[in-house]
Amino acid sequence: MGTQENKISSIKTVNPATGKTEKVFDAMSEEQVDQLLAQADKAFRSWRLTSFETRAALLHKVAEILRARKQELGRLATIEMGKLLRESIAEVELSADIFDYYAKNGARFLADQPLDTPFGKAFNTYEPIGVILSVQPWNFPFYQITRSAAPSIMAGNTVVLKHASNIPQCAAVMEEIFIEAGAPKGVYTNLFIPGSRASQLVSDPRIKGASLTGSEPAGSSFAAEAGRSVKKSILELGSSDAFVVLEDVDLDKAVETAVFGRLWNAGQVCVSPKRIIVPESLVDKFIEKAKKIFETIVVGDPLLPETQLAPLSSEKALIDVLKQVEDTVKGGAKLVIGGKRINRPGAFMEPTILTGIKPGMAAYSQEIFGPVLAVYAVKDEAAAIELANDSDFGLGGTVFGNNIERAVEVARKIDTGMVYINHVTGIAPELPFGGTKKSGYGREQSPAGIYEFVNVKLIRVTSPEKPY
């Protein structure tokens, strides 16, 4: 690790709470990547023939190791990207649950499906397709890997991962866990390459499917390459999720849910409630209550249990969010609280509330990936729905109100992939995750997740007399 190449490598751990570089990794050469793709392709030829029981045993073992090492892995994620330690540990536990979910249910999901036909018999069978390229972001270092890898490997595919360059140790340790669990070489492979090389890999003939979670520009480039190569892809991109407050609401609960939902992972969550839409009759009280919570938030070392707000993932991430807030205020929005970096080492930002946001302002159309609450006042329910849908994105969202039937009807009118009632958009192994519009396409988790990268093959049994 003493070469000049290592010193300038972008694949490195920089602790966002201290600004200290912890570890640096070499990017893999073209030859190394070629060898690893060849290994993954070779592994697929045998892995695809294994029984569901064999695949399930591997995933269960991965889950077992994750749980046994959750403190260590959680600490690693916190050091690499800054989230609160308790959030990191919970993420590791969630990842274990997802591996177990597909291990327990994969054989049932992938069983032959009989089809009704008047002559003979017919059924669909679900077959793996090959090596899947998974490109994942830094904000959930273990969960993002898991929701991509678990269903693919259970289906009989093999996976190569290009993880975010600022969390290389999390990327490397996941491959180590698969090996410890007994995975044959090539079933799960980590690639240390910069993001600029990820889309190029899609066209490699050994890659049969590709999954990306990231920014809209990255997703556009990735999907274009998959399209040129006639390969299936799934995308989970950014969003600017609406949190719609109805008039018949418990306001204290709504405020608390919105505020702490927004501060989750320091606001660096695709499905965080970013646009809080409140009736005019309630908006002043909502802002007052939210401001009081923000004034008491404990900011500090994410490894300490009392800390409530962690740093952003990097200095660049902090600068980007500060610029968005500054541009929005310059455009005429009101800064209620916050909006500045905190005077201490690390990428810390004050929890922030913006109001008076109008079309054309940065906060109106852009996703803000930080602890910024954008509050909008609307005259009625119809205006709330219109505003919620006035976005190029469509990932998640929330409707908050005491009348559940009414809340569900509002949720039906919001154009996103997911809407939660009285809860921020969440995550569970059995629930599908994905969006619409510029938030991407395809679904992960749930039964839907395992069908994304399989060949749904029809087998028909009939006779010469009835050939159709």
Secondary structure as UniProt FT lines:
FT   HELIX           4..8
FT   STRAND          12..14
FT   TURN            16..18
FT   STRAND          21..24
FT   HELIX           30..47
FT   TURN            48..49
FT   HELIX           52..68
FT   HELIX           70..81
FT   HELIX           85..109
FT   STRAND          113..115
FT   STRAND          121..128
FT   STRAND          131..135
FT   TURN            141..142
FT   HELIX           143..154
FT   TURN            155..156
FT   STRAND          158..162
FT   TURN            165..166
FT   HELIX           168..180
FT   TURN            181..182
FT   TURN            185..186
FT   STRAND          188..191
FT   HELIX           195..197
FT   HELIX           198..202
FT   TURN            205..206
FT   STRAND          207..213
FT   HELIX           216..228
FT   TURN            229..230
FT   STRAND          232..236
FT   STRAND          242..245
FT   HELIX           251..263
FT   HELIX           264..267
FT   TURN            270..271
FT   STRAND          275..279
FT   HELIX           280..296
FT   TURN            302..303
FT   TURN            305..306
FT   HELIX           315..330
FT   TURN            331..332
FT   STRAND          334..337
FT   STRAND          352..355
FT   TURN            359..360
FT   HELIX           362..365
FT   STRAND          372..378
FT   HELIX           381..389
FT   STRAND          397..400
FT   HELIX           404..412
FT   STRAND          420..421
FT   TURN            429..430
FT   HELIX           437..439
FT   STRAND          440..441
FT   HELIX           446..450
FT   TURN            451..453
FT   STRAND          454..461
FT   TURN            464..465
//
